[in-house]
Amino acid sequence: MAGTRITNLQSAGNQPTLILPHQVTGAAPGTVQMRIKTSQISGDRLSQTKSMVLQDPDLPPRPISRHRRNQSQHNVGEAVETPVVLNGEYLNKAKISEGGKKLRKNWTSTWVVLDTDKLLFYKDRKQEALTNLKPGCSPDGMDLCGAVAEWTTEKSSRKNVLQITTSSGSEFLLQADNYHTISKWHDAIKRTADYLSKGAAGKASDKPGIRRANSTEYLPRHGLPSKTLSLPRPAPESLCTKEPKPEHRRSLMFKSSKLTYSMSDSADKNGVKNRLKKFITRRPSMKTLQEKGIIKDRVFGCPLLALCEREGTTVPNFVRQCVEAVEKRGLEADGIYRVSGNLATIQKLRFLVDQEVEFNLDDSQWEDIHVVTGALKMFFRELPEPLFPFPFFELFVEAIKTKECKQKVQVMKELVLQLPKPNQDTMRVLFKHLQTILTCSQKNLMSTQGISIVFGPTLMWPELDCGNMAVNMVYQNQIVEFILIESPEIFGLQKK
């Protein structure tokens, strides 16, 4: 009959039995099925049916292929295209996802080779040759089983971009400026992926029985069913899809544990607070630690009033020792107070002073007088409140702005007399010492201006860093220089 397609095997020498459509359950409209029964010899012979599809009379008749292969009784499998192997070629590659996790897109020129089941990536052509010579080396690759190759314009602004998504969730982009080149790779990759997917589907459905080409009928090896069986063909992608890796499950468990922990987070915080409160209440007081000798009172960084009260004097002992040592062997030293000493040695001296260890500044380890002067300057810099107390900073700035010299001296003297006794006496000892330094200015090359530049920011600074720092520094230098010049009048000292 013209327009009839025979999809089942038939046995020679048997007469077909016509079965009308209303006698077959689930028969498609316009389909007539014929069952051919064979002799029951061993019970292992097949029960075969022949389906005849009646063509719509309004459509032109379809030509019947006379090729021997189409009419062969042994063609039980579907013809599948073989994979394509492409030699290496330079393409632009970017990996944008791995296992479902997005990656930063970074385009690199890569030597790409299409194998029978993989897409291999090399840095260059030489690496491919070296890899082939060394059997243990394996390049980066991508398994094409279950992979999907498609064009994309959303993942990159470049043209001719091919996106490849593997069954494990990784995504790659391949690109070439020549459309013919990238199109060739697109077709080859897609053909190889389809071949591998169909091959995996065939392995998954490899059971005792036969699946006919272009048909959903399934004939079991044993038994004589009276009706044809129709089984859905599984999708290739679902068969090639790999199971999620174990680390994915562990990550989910970890996330769930974190969620549980966050629910009890408030209770844990309350417990930590209670333990801290108990620790603080049991902690010994500062006074107790000082009495036991665990914490000792420091000299550097200690408030001037507290230090003088502890030592029972109005001028710190360390200041007196430094002044005596400099006047004894440093008056003629070049750049005294301007040249810096060795910082490590200065810190060593500071440690001994803070630990209240007996020391002698005439010892050989303090032979460099600049170490002594550096330690003295550090002492004044590390005072919590400078030698010129914070409340007096603006007062001294306003006093230095006075134009008339005698009035300026009188205002400065009144401000000095208002200072606390330790500040006033320490200032008197220090400026008297600096006057002594000036007497040897021809040898030590120190002037009033040079000394004021050194000691201006060391002896006074504002409590809050507000205003212009450069302007404040100018005032600091001017105040120290004026007091140094007028110190005999301000402190009642004798001029030398």
C-alpha positions in Angstrom: 0.0 0.0 0.0 1.4 3.4 -1.0 2.3 5.6 2.0 2.6 2.7 4.4 5.6 2.6 6.8 6.6 -0.7 8.1 8.3 -0.4 11.6 8.2 -4.0 12.8 9.9 -7.2 11.7 7.9 -9.7 9.9 8.4 -13.4 9.5 8.4 -14.9 6.0 5.7 -17.5 5.3 3.1 -16.3 7.7 -0.3 -14.8 6.8 -1.0 -11.5 8.5 -4.2 -11.1 10.6 -5.9 -7.7 10.1 -6.9 -6.0 13.3 -9.2 -3.0 13.1 -8.6 0.2 14.9 -11.5 -0.2 17.3 -10.0 -3.6 18.4 -6.7 -2.1 19.5 -6.4 -0.1 22.7 -4.5 3.1 22.3 -4.2 2.9 18.5 -3.6 6.2 16.8 -6.2 7.5 14.4 -5.5 6.3 10.9 -3.4 3.4 12.1 -4.1 -0.3 11.3 -2.1 -2.9 13.2 -1.6 -6.4 12.0 -0.5 -9.2 14.2 1.5 -12.1 12.7 1.3 -15.3 14.8 4.0 -18.0 14.4 3.9 -21.6 15.3 4.4 -22.3 19.0 7.5 -24.5 18.9 9.7 -23.6 21.8 7.9 -20.7 23.4 10.8 -18.4 22.6 9.7 -17.2 19.3 8.6 -13.6 19.0 5.1 -12.3 18.6 5.5 -9.7 15.9 3.1 -7.0 14.8 3.1 -4.9 11.7 1.9 -1.3 11.9 0.5 0.4 8.8 0.1 4.2 9.0 -2.7 5.3 6.6 -1.7 8.5 4.8 -3.9 11.5 4.8 -5.5 11.7 1.3 -5.1 15.5 1.2 -1.3 15.2 1.5 1.0 14.2 -1.4 2.3 10.7 -1.2 5.7 10.3 0.4 8.4 8.6 -1.7 9.3 5.2 -0.4 13.1 4.6 -0.1 14.2 1.6 -2.0 17.6 1.4 -0.4 18.5 -2.1 0.9 19.4 -0.7 4.3 16.0 0.8 4.9 14.3 -2.5 4.1 16.7 -4.7 5.9 15.2 -6.9 8.6 18.4 -6.7 10.7 18.3 -2.9 11.2 17.3 -2.8 14.9 19.4 0.2 16.0 19.2 3.9 15.0 22.0 5.3 13.0 24.1 7.8 15.1 26.5 10.2 13.7 30.1 9.6 14.8 32.0 12.3 16.8 34.2 14.8 15.1 37.9 15.3 16.0 39.4 18.8 15.4 43.0 19.6 15.5 44.3 22.4 17.7 43.4 26.0 17.0 43.8 29.2 19.0 40.5 30.4 20.5 39.7 32.9 23.2 38.5 31.0 26.3 36.9 32.2 29.6 35.6 30.1 32.5 32.6 31.9 34.1 31.2 29.1 36.4 32.4 26.0 38.2 29.9 23.7 39.8 27.3 26.3 39.8 29.5 28.9 41.4 30.2 32.0 39.4 33.7 33.0 38.6 35.4 36.2 37.4 35.5 36.2 33.6 39.1 36.3 32.4 39.7 35.9 28.6 42.8 34.0 27.6 44.1 32.9 24.2 44.1 29.1 24.4 45.1 26.2 22.1 41.9 24.2 21.9 41.8 20.5 20.7 38.5 18.5 20.3 39.0 14.9 21.1 36.5 12.1 20.7 34.9 12.7 24.1 36.6 15.8 25.6 37.6 19.4 24.8 41.3 19.9 25.7 42.9 23.2 26.6 46.6 24.0 26.3 48.5 27.2 26.8 50.1 26.9 23.4 50.9 24.5 20.6 54.2 23.5 22.3 52.4 22.3 25.4 50.3 19.9 23.4 53.4 18.3 21.9 55.1 18.1 25.3 52.0 16.5 26.8 51.8 13.9 24.1 55.4 13.0 24.7 55.0 12.7 28.5 52.3 10.0 29.2 51.8 11.1 32.8 50.9 14.7 31.9 47.3 15.6 31.3 46.0 18.9 30.1 42.9 20.8 31.3 39.8 19.4 29.7 36.1 19.4 29.6 33.9 16.3 29.5 31.3 16.7 26.7 29.0 14.0 27.8 25.7 15.8 28.6 27.2 19.1 27.6 25.1 21.8 25.9 26.7 24.1 23.3 24.8 27.3 22.3 25.4 30.8 21.1 25.2 33.6 23.6 25.1 37.4 23.4 24.3 38.0 27.1 27.5 36.6 28.8 29.9 38.8 26.9 30.0 41.9 24.8 32.3 40.2 22.3 30.9 38.8 19.0 30.8 35.2 18.0 30.7 33.8 21.5 29.9 30.1 22.1 28.7 29.0 25.6 29.3 25.4 26.7 27.6 24.1 29.8 28.8 20.8 31.2 26.7 18.2 33.1 28.5 19.2 36.3 27.3 22.8 36.1 30.5 24.4 34.8 30.3 27.1 32.1 32.9 28.0 29.5 32.9 30.7 26.8 34.8 30.2 23.5 35.2 33.1 21.0 36.9 33.8 17.7 36.9 36.9 15.6 36.2 34.8 12.5 32.6 33.5 12.5 33.4 30.6 10.1 36.0 29.4 12.6 33.8 29.5 15.7 30.9 28.1 13.7 33.0 25.1 12.8 33.8 24.4 16.5 30.1 24.9 17.5 28.9 22.2 15.1 31.7 19.8 16.0 31.2 20.2 19.7 27.4 19.9 19.5 27.8 16.8 17.3 30.2 15.1 19.7 28.0 16.0 22.7 24.9 14.5 21.0 26.9 11.3 20.1 28.1 10.9 23.7 24.6 11.5 25.1 23.0 9.0 22.9 25.7 6.5 23.6 25.1 6.9 27.3 21.4 6.6 26.8 22.0 3.3 25.0 24.1 2.0 27.8 21.5 3.0 30.4 18.7 1.1 28.5 20.8 -2.0 27.8 18.3 -4.6 29.0 17.1 -8.0 27.7 15.0 -6.9 24.8 15.0 -4.9 21.5 14.1 -1.3 20.9 13.3 -0.6 17.2 14.6 2.4 15.4 12.1 5.3 15.0 9.6 3.6 17.2 8.5 3.5 20.8 7.7 -0.2 20.8 9.6 -2.5 23.0 9.7 -6.3 22.5 10.8 -8.4 25.4 12.8 -11.6 24.9 10.5 -13.9 26.8 6.7 -14.1 26.8 4.1 -13.6 24.2 2.2 -10.3 25.0 -0.9 -9.7 23.0 -0.4 -5.9 23.1 2.4 -3.7 22.2 4.3 -1.9 25.0 5.1 1.9 24.8 7.9 3.2 27.0 9.1 6.8 27.0 12.6 7.4 25.8 14.7 9.0 28.6 16.3 12.4 27.8 20.0 12.1 27.2 20.8 15.0 29.5 19.2 13.3 32.5 21.2 10.1 31.9 24.6 11.9 31.6 24.0 14.2 34.5 26.4 13.4 37.3 25.4 13.1 40.9 26.0 16.1 43.1 29.4 15.9 44.7 29.6 14.9 48.4 31.0 18.3 49.3 27.8 19.9 48.2 25.9 17.8 50.7 28.4 18.6 53.4 28.1 22.3 52.6 24.3 22.0 53.1 24.8 20.3 56.4 27.2 23.0 57.5 24.7 25.7 56.5 22.0 24.0 58.5 24.3 23.8 61.5 25.1 27.5 61.2 21.4 28.2 61.1 20.9 26.2 64.3 23.8 28.0 66.0 22.3 31.4 65.0 19.1 30.5 66.8 20.9 30.0 70.0 23.3 32.9 69.4 21.6 35.2 71.9 21.9 32.6 74.7 25.6 32.2 74.0 26.1 35.9 74.1 24.4 36.2 77.5 26.6 33.4 78.8 29.8 35.2 77.6 28.6 38.4 79.2 28.0 36.7 82.5 31.5 35.1 82.4 33.1 38.4 81.7 31.2 40.1 84.5 32.5 37.4 86.9 36.0 37.7 85.7 36.0 41.5 86.1 34.6 41.4 89.6 37.2 38.8 90.7 40.1 40.8 89.0 42.3 42.5 91.6 42.4 46.2 91.8 45.2 48.4 90.5 46.3 49.2 94.0 46.6 45.5 94.9 48.7 44.8 91.8 51.0 47.8 92.7 51.4 46.6 96.3 52.3 43.1 95.1 54.8 44.6 92.6 53.1 43.1 89.6 52.5 46.6 88.1 55.1 49.3 88.8 54.5 53.0 88.4 56.2 54.3 85.3 58.2 57.4 84.9 57.8 57.9 81.2 54.1 58.7 80.5 53.2 59.4 84.1 51.4 62.7 84.8 53.9 65.3 86.1 51.9 66.0 89.3 51.6 62.3 90.2 55.3 61.6 89.5 56.4 64.5 91.6 54.1 63.5 94.4 55.4 59.9 94.3 59.0 61.1 94.4 58.4 63.8 97.0 59.8 66.6 94.9 58.6 69.3 92.6 61.1 68.5 89.8 61.3 64.8 88.5 64.6 63.1 89.5 65.2 62.0 85.9 65.0 65.5 84.6 67.6 66.6 87.2 69.9 63.7 86.3 69.8 64.5 82.6 70.4 68.2 83.1 73.5 67.5 85.3 74.9 65.0 82.8 74.6 67.3 79.9 76.1 70.3 81.7 78.9 68.1 82.9 80.0 66.6 79.5 77.8 67.9 76.7 77.9 71.7 76.6 80.4 71.8 73.8 78.8 68.9 71.8 78.0 69.9 68.3 74.2 70.2 67.8 73.3 69.3 71.3 69.5 68.7 71.5 69.3 69.0 67.7 71.2 65.8 66.8 69.3 62.6 67.6 70.8 59.7 69.5 70.5 56.0 68.9 66.8 55.1 69.4 67.5 51.5 70.7 69.9 52.9 73.4 67.4 55.5 74.3 64.6 52.9 74.7 67.0 50.8 76.8 67.6 53.8 79.1 63.8 54.4 79.3 63.2 50.8 80.3 65.7 51.0 83.2 64.1 54.3 84.4 60.5 52.8 84.2 61.6 49.7 86.2 63.2 51.9 88.8 66.6 50.2 88.3 69.6 52.1 89.6 71.6 53.5 86.7 74.5 56.0 86.2 74.4 58.3 83.3 78.2 58.5 83.5 78.4 54.8 82.6 80.1 53.9 79.3 76.9 52.6 77.7 75.5 56.2 77.9 78.7 57.7 76.6 76.9 59.3 73.7 75.5 62.5 75.2 72.8 62.6 72.5 71.3 59.5 74.0 70.8 61.5 77.3 69.3 64.5 75.5 67.1 62.2 73.4 65.7 60.5 76.5 65.0 63.9 78.1 63.1 65.1 75.1 61.2 61.8 75.0 60.2 62.3 78.7 58.6 65.6 77.9 56.9 64.4 74.7 55.3 61.4 76.5 53.7 63.4 79.3 49.9 62.9 79.2 49.6 66.7 79.7 52.5 68.9 78.4 54.7 71.0 80.6 52.5 74.0 79.5 49.1 72.6 80.7 46.2 72.5 78.2 44.1 75.2 79.8 47.1 77.6 79.4 47.7 77.0 75.7 45.4 79.7 74.4 46.4 82.1 77.2 50.1 81.9 76.2 49.1 82.2 72.5 47.2 85.4 73.3 50.1 86.7 75.4 52.7 86.2 72.6 50.5 88.4 70.3 51.0 91.4 72.6 53.0 94.0 70.7 54.6 95.9 73.6 57.6 94.0 74.9 57.4 94.9 78.6 53.7 94.2 78.7 54.4 90.9 77.0 57.0 90.0 79.6 54.6 90.9 82.4 51.8 88.8 81.0 54.1 85.8 80.5 55.4 86.1 84.1 51.9 86.2 85.5 50.9 83.1 83.5 54.0 81.2 84.7 53.2 82.0 88.3 49.7 80.6 87.8 51.1 77.2 86.8 51.0 74.3 89.3 54.2 74.1 91.4 55.7 71.0 89.7 55.2 72.6 86.2 56.6 76.0 87.4 59.7 74.5 89.1 60.4 72.1 86.3 60.1 74.9 83.7 62.5 77.0 85.8 65.1 74.2 85.9 64.8 73.5 82.2 65.0 77.1 81.0 68.0 77.8 83.3 69.7 74.7 81.7 68.9 76.0 78.2 70.4 79.4 79.1 73.6 77.5 80.1 73.5 75.8 76.6 73.4 79.2 75.0 76.5 80.4 76.8 78.5 77.8 74.7 76.6 78.5 71.5 79.9 79.2 69.6 81.0 75.6 70.2 77.7 73.7 70.2 76.2 75.9 67.4 72.9 76.1 69.1 70.9 79.4 69.1 67.7 80.6 70.7 65.8 79.9 67.5 67.3 76.4 67.1 66.4 75.5 70.7 62.9 76.9 70.3 62.3 74.8 67.2 63.3 71.7 69.1 61.5 72.4 72.3 58.4 74.3 71.0 56.3 71.2 70.0 57.9 69.2 72.9 56.8 71.4 75.8 53.3 72.6 74.6 50.5 71.5 72.2 46.8 72.0 72.2 44.5 69.5 73.8 42.4 69.1 70.6 44.0 69.1 67.2 41.8 72.0 65.9 42.8 74.8 63.8 45.9 75.1 61.6 48.8 72.9 62.8 51.4 75.1 61.1 50.0 78.2 62.8 50.1 76.5 66.2 53.7 75.4 65.6 54.7 79.0 64.9 53.1 80.1 68.1 54.8 77.3 70.0 58.2 78.2 68.8 57.7 81.9 69.4 56.5 81.3 73.0 59.4 79.1 73.9 61.9 81.4 72.3 60.5 84.5 74.1 60.5 82.8 77.5 64.1 81.5 76.8 65.3 85.1 76.0 63.4 86.7 78.9 63.8 83.8 81.4 66.0 85.9 83.8 63.1 88.3 84.2 60.3 85.8 84.1 61.8 83.2 86.5 64.0 85.7 88.4 67.2 84.1 87.2 70.7 85.7 87.0 72.0 86.4 83.5 75.1 84.5 82.7 
